[in-house]
Amino acid sequence: MTKRTARSTKHSFFDDLVTLWPGLPYLGLGVWLAWALLAYSGAVWLSDVEMDGTNLATMFLISTGACAVVLLLAPFFHRPYEFILQSRACLLGAGIFAALGALCIILSGPYYTAIVPLFWIGDTVTGIGTGFLALKCGQLYGELTPQKALLYASLSQITVVILYFFVIGNEVYFPIVGGPSLGGILALVGLPVVLALLVSLKPTKAAAEGNADARAARMGSQHNSRALPPVYWKFLFAILVFTIATSTINGLSISLSPPSSILNDSNTLMLLRVIVSVVFFFLAIRAIRHIDFGKLYLLIMVLIAVAVVVMPLLDLVSGPLGTLIAFFSKVFDFITWCLFAFIMYQKKLPAPIIFGFGRGVFMAGTTLGWFLGVRIMPLLMAQGWDTFVYVVFALLILVSATLIFSEKDFARLFSPISELELILDEIPLEGSTEKDEGEDQRNPNRPYLTACKQVAAEARLSAREQDVFEQLALGRGSENIAKRLSISLNTARTHTHNVYAKLDVHSRQELIELVESKRAEID
């Protein structure tokens, strides 16, 4: 019994490492994105005989297509997927599997074996291996509060930039002249293993307990995806339209550009990514409560729609405007990743459902868009139909952003609590401060709380729901409410959900406006 206890309490090197650096596993997202950028830009495996982006496009289509299949199957086989995501051996196996695929891509080059089927096998294997690892990244981020998810996602973007320029800057030795550099080979083959090691790190004891509670809370909804709100499917449709449109342009631009131009565009995107990463890092620390993701989503969609229409008119498919569209698509990718993490955290659904459907649709749209850009668009351009296609894409993006999944739908996706209200410690109202506690409106005999009681009575709130409602109306967050009413945080959140649902409001501001309207009637 003593030996068993000692064995169970023994800490491994990985446990100690994560204890010292709790955020280390979340940087796996940056490693995955860095590998994807190096692989899908061809920066580390294309040879000097490449005259266009044909082989690069083939690699991208097969690899991302395989990754999309892995992700889209996850919601239908969530139990075996959950087992894989919780098994360090399985995750390491996925990393080694992807590394072997990357090695096949290198060995199939013109200066090695030049075996085309080996190239296809390598593409497929990398997509399958990285698909499971991407899903594990999603699981890790979905168990974070939105502020931490945004913070670590920003740090991961900075990690992408650091790894990319480190690898590109170390192309100093070439095993075979004209082929990939040794640094590029090591990065393409080694990064999937590094990714697997990072995401398989055991969390600290406190984090493990929190994750166990989160998984237990989700057990009731793991059986299928019917727990997803209908608006989520509209969100996925908007993502599909957006990724198809932008990936079509990116794929066409790649197919028309020489490898040197593709590398220059990648370097430009890296510099832009640094700026965006720093901005979101600052927002994650200081101003996350003021980020309106709905408006940001709408702005990006509109900008892309305008750029898509202007591009053929100015003949800038593979020029600066094409790079700008690629940049906007990267920002959109970053935002959607964070949003999927927010949804998973709030809806208490497992990663195979949220990230399986969400990221799977994103990858499927990207694959389909590249296929259209590489295989179909050149034929349409030869017939003079390309301008018509661009206009159709722009209209579809605008329709998706304004009608199918609008800014209002965006808020509803996080209903009954608008976006981040449930998970931030405190969300004070504009102009509300602690000194307001002694003001007249906080006196139960004054009109403000009288209005609260009337609204609660009309909505048939229970006694406890009325207590929570009054605290919400006074601008207090879930943790504060839990402390004041001597209830658990989960209970406070549950009552808050019920209050919002019974009042048919979707944000704190709507709740306040409802009380103010009733107060005006009383006055």
Secondary structure, DSSP 8 states (H G I E B T S, - for coil): -HHHHHHHH---HHHHHHHH-TTGGGGHHHHHHHHHHHHHTTTTT--TT--SSHHHHHHHHHHHHHHHHHHHHGGGGHHHHHHHHH-HHHHHHHHHHHHHHHHHHHHTSTTTT--HHHHHHHHHHHHHHHHHHHHHHHHHHHTS-HHHHHHHHHHHHHHHHHHHHHHHTT----SSTTS--HHHHHHHHHHHHHHHHHHTS---HHHHHHHHHHHHHHGGG-S-STTS-HHHHHHHHHHHHHHHHHHHHHHHHHHHS-HHHHHHHHHHHHHHHHHHHHHHHHIIIIIGGG--HHHHHHHHHHHHHHHHHHHHHHT-TTSHHHHHHHHHHHHHHHHHHHHHHHHHHHHT--HHHHHHHHHHHHHHHHHHHHHIIIIIHHHHHHTT-HHHHHHHHHHHHHHIIIIIS-HHHHHHHTTTS-TTTTTSS----TT--GGGGGSGGGSTTSHHHHHHHHHHHHTT--HHHHHHHHHHHTT--HHHHHHHHT--HHHHHHHHHHHHHHHT--SHHHHHHHHHHHHHHH-
